């Protein structure tokens, strides 16, 4: 891995924390790219804060090394209609990452899956990976995992992980659910509503929403909510930005003010809001505004956080539903850099774990034998098998067949072991 950056302080942080070669230069420079070894590189990740720099870096890389796969972060909405063009024509970008679009999609999922504090989709939406907090009121408190199917009406359920006191546990059937546990499980999309109901997470449709922060993400979200006919208010601190937002939005009520102003929140009847989404560029403001919204009676809050160091603190202060542009970018990148036939991948709890979707080939040793006889690391678990469009929640006796899709949950320290299994066994592709 080679990292190019114009900021020497950023490069010093990279050198201090990971084993990578660093080059202090512009990533769009043909000299710098050549020096970095672009001709031998499998992947170029152009992820600077400048869309234009990322585009030029991919264009230069395409000229020097056409076979190198290119991933670029392009955030401006001005380029939205050109994504396919950039792929089909020069600079031939293989994947365009727009973290703002991904964040809006995540917020939409949070609003549609009541009670979820983490959410992922695999196998074209057939499998949902959901993380929920076990509230005191639920009847499932104290239940052994092996007894869960009986408690939830005979539905098969495989708990992939439990977060307890900020520690990740890969549980066994004898483990019990405890108050304030964050429980991750995989589910068939059709069975998810019944399972959520068993955890007392009822589906409450969002009819009224308040957005705090009218930046690019706030604008994208407001447009989406407007299209869904959800009554929406948006608070923005910058009066000039308010004027632009009012011009671009039809039914959305645009308000000039500070989203952390208690008087303003009371005036706007925040207690009547089904969801409050804080999306300013200041994380402290987002946290404060979300806490105030909860205090004043908002039913749900969704908070934008980018600093990974803040993520473990959010549950402690009562903010569970978090969106992160950085994490959205990472999730898009992951399945391109993971070895083996990995179709998709998402991070869990910042970077504590990953969930991988991969294909099992006929040449693989993971095919044709019960799961209990496969040497998976202790921190990894096969959560789902997808075969001919059917989702199978596996047990120890389950057998993976050729061309099955498999969903694997793995702790961070075990990812390399899973990669070796997938790369060695699936590299015939």
Secondary structure, DSSP 8 states (H G I E B T S, - for coil): -EEEES-HHHHHHHHHHS--EEEES-TT-HHHHHHHTGGG-SEEEE--S-HHHHHHHHHHHHHH-TTSEEEEE---GGGGGGHHHHHHSTT--SEEE-HHHHHHHHHHHHHHSTTEEEEEEETTTTEEEEEEE--TT-TTTT-BGGGHHHHTTT---EEEEEEETTEEE---TT-B--TT-EEEEEEETTTHHHHHHHTT-------EEEEE--SHHHHHHHHHHHHTT-EEEEEES-HHHHHHHHHH-SS-EEEES-TT-HHHHHHTTGGG-SEEEE--S-HHHHHHHHHHHHHTT-S-EEEE---HHHHHHHTTTT---EE-HHHHHHHHHHHHHSSSSEEEEEEETTTTEEEEEEE--TT-TTBSSBGGGS---TTEEEEEEEETTEEE---TT-BB-TT-EEEEEEEGGGHHHHHHHHHHHHTT-
